[in-house]
Amino acid sequence: MTAIPGRPGAHLASMEQPDATPEAPLAEQDAASFGPRPEGEQVLDDLAAQIKRYVILPSGEALTAVVLWVAATHLQTAWQHAPRLAVVGPAKRCGKSRLLDVVTETVHDPLVTVNASAAAIFRSITEAPPTLLVDEADTLFGSAKVAEKNEEMRGLLNAGHQRNRPTLRVSGPNHEVSKFPTFAMAALAGIGDLPDTIMDRSVVIRMRRRRPGEKVAEFRSARDIPALNTLRDRLVGWLAPLRTAAMELTPAMPVEDRAADTWEPLVAVADLAGGGWPERARTACRAMTKHEAEQDQDSSGLGIRLLADIRRAFESEGNPPVIRTSRLLDILNKDEETPWPDYTASGLTPRGLQILLKDYGISSANRRFHGDVQAKGFTRLQFTDAWARYCPAPQPEPAAGA
């Protein structure tokens, strides 16, 4: 027998041994040399494969997020924040409920809460919280009138995002004030966006209808649930011994503020798993939070959009210290990719500009321009604080290996 260089224990049969077992392919030899993959990496890969059997998610990043969110439910008591999973779509038959079916069988202690009252839910949350699963959330928040009736539920879901935010209730014959914990991870599925305060605390999965030709396996409870429960048990077996390690983790986050709070448990799970998951988690975090920030900019009014477009107007002029109102409006109204040309029959007007900027404490004033000409205008300095707060310039991606 002849040893294969660089592969301890692997040998090549000589020509004098015609009955020897044929050599295994090199890929199989590599697997044998390095041994089995770590359980964390393997179980996350297997969970991703199971989810893909039944649901077509909008992107690979969305699949990564769902897998890590499910895994994070098994370490809820280790986290400071309990991220929500908002599974939303523009219409029926986008796969929202099917995804929730799969999630239900793989998360920690699922508590399905269709049409449950807020009182029933917070009385079900303990110091070892369940995972709340709310299907048809649009029946709770789908219109202003309905949402008003469910303010208590919204308050519960908002408070439960962070540890140590109990709700107070008067109970018992002596009307004693009792504290009820609210901290619990929750997945909500429904048509249309959820209230802004819930979306802001969520990993958002924007589902779409399948295109013709896109196929998924039929989900049959009796046949498919046992395999999903086996995955759940493997997640428990892997993660339960890592609770203390998870509590001590402070993963490097690619985002800040509430987005970091929401994504930290997912990134921490990825770091515990190792392999390709840490990079996948951070890539998903960057891409999905950026997309939601853009959605928020479009849906929360035109003010932030205007600030961003004014910054581009200054840049197009070479970032002068001051710009005339008339010139600024001319630039804005000529950009057909923005809403300003159609803002009114005359486009964005000086008065419209003033109204939109009022909330940011920015207004035009008489300024002196070249040739000692006086006219209404804005200084660039007026906008720098609002730009930094509401639409900071995107930072360049770190170089590979940096």
Secondary structure, 3 states (H helix, E strand, C coil): CEECCCCCCCEECCCCCCCCCCCCCHHHHHHHHHCCCCHHHHHHHHHHHHHHHHCCCCCHHHHHHHHHHHHHHHHHHHCCECCEEEEEECCCCCCHHHHHHHHHCCCCCEEECCCCCHHHHHCCCCCCCCEEEECCCHHHHCCHHHHHHCHHHHHHHHHCCECCCCEEEEECCCCEEEEECCCCCEEEEEECCCCHHHHCCEEEEECCCCCCCCCCCCCCHHHHHHHHHHHHHHHHHHHHHHHHHHHHCCCCCCCCHHHHHHHHHHHHHHHHHCCCHHHHHHHHHHHHHHHHHHHHHHHCCCHHHHHHHHHHHHHHCCCCCEEEHHHHHHHHHHCCCCCHHHCCCCCCCHHHHHHHHHCCCCCCEEEEECCCEEEEEEECHHHHHHHHHHCCCCCCCCCCCC
